[in-house]
Amino acid sequence: MGYMNTAPIPPSADEPRWLTAEEQRVWRSYIEAATLLEDHLDRQLQRDAGMPHVYYGLLVKLAESPRRRLRMTELARYAKITRSRLSHAIARLEKNGWVRREDCPSDKRGQFAILTDEGYEVLRRTAPGHVDAVRQAVFDRLTPEQQKSLGEIMRIVAVGLQPSEAGADLPWLR
């Protein structure tokens, strides 16, 4: 049926709150832009560094962490991916020599992901091209006011989608 009831009949109490024509236009624009942006960044990073955008994000988070290391559970939470998907990504990054794993001394089941010097160097070489791709795709197209509004809007959406209650069904807990 899509996102909008096309019948001119007012919805009943058990009927979904269909999107208005304007809401549908905004939603579809968002989906198209998000899909195109992710594809654009993936292609740039594959071309320049042989890695997908999500892997780049993992390397950045490790580079920003104290001693360039982070527990795997924290890295999964940051990346908003399942622990299984993170484990696969880290295995690929290990194979490239960009990351290594280390057991956590205080928790026998826990592990740290650690950005290697080689991984840091790949990130250092790749970052300028990536920043340029982001700037051209997003920031150069928006006024400063639009940039501020976009940031505020995305923050509201992100906060609203991150449940804080215990037992929440979140991908990085799976």
FENFEN-V8030 format. One record per backbone hydrogen bond with DSSP energy under -0.5 kcal/mol. NH is the residue of the N-H (numbers start at 1). CO is the residue of the C=O. Records with the same first field share a line. If there is no record, write none. Layout:
NH = CO  CO
This chain:
4 = 1
6 = 4
15 = 12
18 = 16
19 = 3
24 = 20
25 = 21
26 = 22
27 = 23
28 = 24
29 = 25
30 = 26
31 = 27
32 = 28
33 = 29
34 = 30
35 = 31
36 = 32
37 = 33
38 = 34
39 = 35
40 = 36
41 = 37
42 = 38
43 = 39
44 = 40
45 = 41
46 = 42
47 = 43
48 = 44
49 = 45
50 = 45  46
51 = 45
55 = 52
56 = 52
57 = 53
58 = 54
59 = 55
60 = 56
61 = 57
62 = 58
63 = 59
64 = 60
65 = 61  62
68 = 65
69 = 66
70 = 113
72 = 111
75 = 71
76 = 72
77 = 73
78 = 74
79 = 75
80 = 76
81 = 76
83 = 171
86 = 82
87 = 83
88 = 84
89 = 85
90 = 86
91 = 87
92 = 88
93 = 89
94 = 90
95 = 91
96 = 92
97 = 94
98 = 93
99 = 93
100 = 114
102 = 112
104 = 107  110
105 = 103
107 = 104
110 = 107
112 = 102
113 = 70
114 = 100
115 = 68
116 = 98
120 = 116
121 = 117
122 = 118
123 = 119
124 = 120
125 = 121
126 = 122
127 = 123
128 = 124
130 = 126
131 = 127
132 = 128
133 = 129
134 = 130
135 = 131
136 = 132
137 = 133
138 = 134
139 = 134
140 = 135
141 = 138
142 = 138  139
147 = 143
148 = 144
149 = 145
150 = 146
151 = 147
152 = 148
153 = 149
154 = 150
155 = 151
156 = 152
157 = 153
158 = 154
159 = 155
160 = 156
161 = 157  158
162 = 159
163 = 161
168 = 165
170 = 168
173 = 170
174 = 171
